Amino acid sequence: MAAFSFIPDRLLLPFTGAEDMQNPVIVDHGEGPYLHTTNGRKFYDGTSSLWVANLGHRHPDITEVLHAQLDSIAHTSLHGQAHGRAIELAERLPRFAGLDGYYSFFCNSGSEAVDASLKLTLDYWHRVGEDKRKRIITLQNSYHGETIGAMSVNGGDEYEDFRQMRPYRTELVASEAVTEREKHLRRTSHPSLAEATGKGTDDIAAIIVESLHGAGGIVPVPPEELAAIQQICDQTGCLLIVDEVATGFHRAGSRFHYQDLGLKPDMLLLGKGISAGYIPFASVLIHPKVGDMYARSHGCDPLMHGHTFSGNPLACAAALKNIDVLSTQQMQTQIRTLQSAFETSLRAASGEDPRVHVRQRGLMAGIEVFSPEMGEHAPAIAAETCQKLKQSNILAGSIGNTIILVPPYVSTSQEIQYCVEATLDSLISVLRHHAR
């Protein structure tokens, strides 16, 4: 590979501004939890390449199965036909997710899974003769993706302008799952869930939730809030869409986060770690009461939704082997060990600085930097910390004023500890510099 020394403007990078281009990182190859650059540097991948490379890079088992799949076929569509990998995955994935008997719809990204779930929701209510059910409730501070449909249900204030273009009738309700900065700076008042449902429920199509707000800063939704949502779905019959694109596959602790919280999803949205970061892939797992409406053997009208690469054989092969690896006792023990090391390191390194707020679930952590005196400067401090971390050969990301750490499962406890300590040391150094 050519050793490029800069990233040209004509390559548009998502969410990336000029301030992110200090010491640009141009990746040449990866190995385990590390990324190697074209200029010979070796970085610990502290975000698992945007939360997808759970098993690190070049995992031998997944690499082997993909080579074998390439020797068979790289792509054939699911339009009017199928292939064995997709059929096997449609059986195994729901069982792995604790939802045996659910239907599977495959797509390419978490945003597409969200779009598919919203489209399925409205089509379902149309098919059962309840066309008035068009209202979709979503939580303040939630994040569900970047396509127009997904942005319709994003709960962050930064998406207010985009919500004006929304194709869905979305209602944003208040949530206690907010960052420290948002508690202090909250300017937008949203109706409570009780207020939103108190004006009537017979037009509610679905409630969509992240039980742990990932891009919102690794903020858990309080259990009592989730219990109230589940109760409303039980009482009114509206669908519960649970977005586990970020939290699934052991990322937030258990195999799937909803399993710890008493939630009963009508649709479970999966992505990111589903294929261990090898091939773009996502899925919607669909309760039989909805899926049965599309059963071909019953002569039902087809699902009028799909993508060219839905259920691509390479993606399915990677997902199947990912399930195999995650199901081994060795990997389950490894994940538990790392989760414990991560929690211990974060607790020890966070110290007593009142400006540093640590939130952690499983192998996800948000290190928020905020005090009332910082005001609007906090996001710049978080971003500067991530740039400084490059000096310690660690790649991390920031969302607003929160530094995000999402380490690969193939790390060692020592690597986890070094990543956490270097992050906190860099943050304290930046805070001291700004205090001068």
RAWO-V876204 format. One record per pair of residues at least 12 apart in sequence whose ideal C-beta (glycine too) atoms are under 6 Angstrom apart, sorted by the first residue. I is the first residue (numbers start at 1). GAP is how many residues later the second one is. Records with the same first field share a line. If there is no record, write none. Layout:
I = GAP, GAP
This chain:
1 = 27
3 = 35
4 = 22
7 = 17
22 = 365
23 = 367
25 = 12
26 = 12
30 = 27
31 = 26, 27
32 = 24, 378
33 = 12, 23, 375, 377, 378
43 = 350, 352
44 = 350, 375
45 = 350
46 = 348, 349, 350, 359, 373
47 = 350, 359
48 = 358, 360
49 = 228
51 = 195, 221, 355
52 = 220, 221, 225
53 = 224, 355
54 = 219, 222, 355
55 = 221, 354, 355
56 = 352, 354
61 = 260, 264
62 = 214, 216, 256, 259
65 = 252, 256
69 = 244, 245, 248
73 = 240
74 = 240
75 = 237
78 = 232, 233
83 = 230
85 = 228, 231, 232
86 = 225, 230
89 = 227, 230, 231
90 = 14
94 = 191
96 = 227
97 = 159, 188
98 = 161
99 = 186
101 = 187
102 = 183, 184
103 = 183, 188
104 = 179
105 = 179
106 = 177, 204, 205
107 = 175, 200, 203
108 = 172, 199, 201
109 = 171, 173
110 = 35, 135, 161, 172
111 = 34, 35, 36, 39
112 = 170
113 = 156, 158, 169, 171
114 = 30, 31, 36
115 = 32, 34, 35
116 = 168, 189
117 = 124, 150, 152, 167
118 = 31, 50
119 = 186
121 = 84, 85, 118
124 = 166, 169
125 = 80
127 = 166
132 = 71
133 = 70, 72
134 = 35, 71
135 = 34, 36, 68, 69, 70
136 = 32, 34, 69, 70
137 = 34, 36, 70
138 = 15, 17, 32, 34, 70
139 = 16, 36
140 = 15, 32, 34, 35, 50
141 = 14, 34, 36, 37, 72, 75
142 = 13, 68, 71
143 = 72, 73
144 = 99
149 = 18
152 = 14, 16, 18
153 = 17, 55
155 = 17
157 = 31
171 = 25
172 = 18
173 = 17, 18, 20, 23
174 = 16, 18
176 = 46, 49
177 = 36, 42, 44
179 = 38, 189
180 = 177, 188, 190
181 = 189, 197, 220
184 = 188
197 = 35
201 = 35
204 = 32, 34
206 = 32, 33, 35
207 = 22, 33
208 = 33
210 = 33
211 = 46, 50
212 = 35, 40, 45, 149
214 = 32
215 = 184
217 = 149, 185
218 = 141, 146, 148
226 = 35
230 = 33
239 = 27
240 = 25, 26
241 = 26
242 = 16, 21, 23, 26
243 = 26
244 = 12, 13, 26
245 = 24, 26, 27
246 = 26
248 = 22
249 = 24
250 = 85
251 = 111, 113
252 = 109, 110, 112
253 = 108, 109
266 = 21
267 = 17, 19
268 = 17
269 = 15
270 = 13
274 = 45
275 = 40, 43, 44
276 = 46
278 = 40
279 = 35, 36, 39
281 = 34, 38
335 = 74
338 = 78
339 = 23, 24
341 = 72, 75
342 = 21, 74
343 = 17
345 = 71, 72, 75
346 = 12, 14, 19, 74
349 = 71, 72, 75
355 = 14, 16
363 = 44
364 = 42
365 = 40
366 = 36, 38
367 = 36
368 = 33, 34
369 = 12, 13, 32
370 = 31
378 = 23
379 = 21, 22
381 = 49
382 = 16, 19, 21
383 = 15
384 = 46
385 = 18, 41, 42, 45
386 = 12
388 = 38
389 = 37
392 = 30
394 = 25, 28
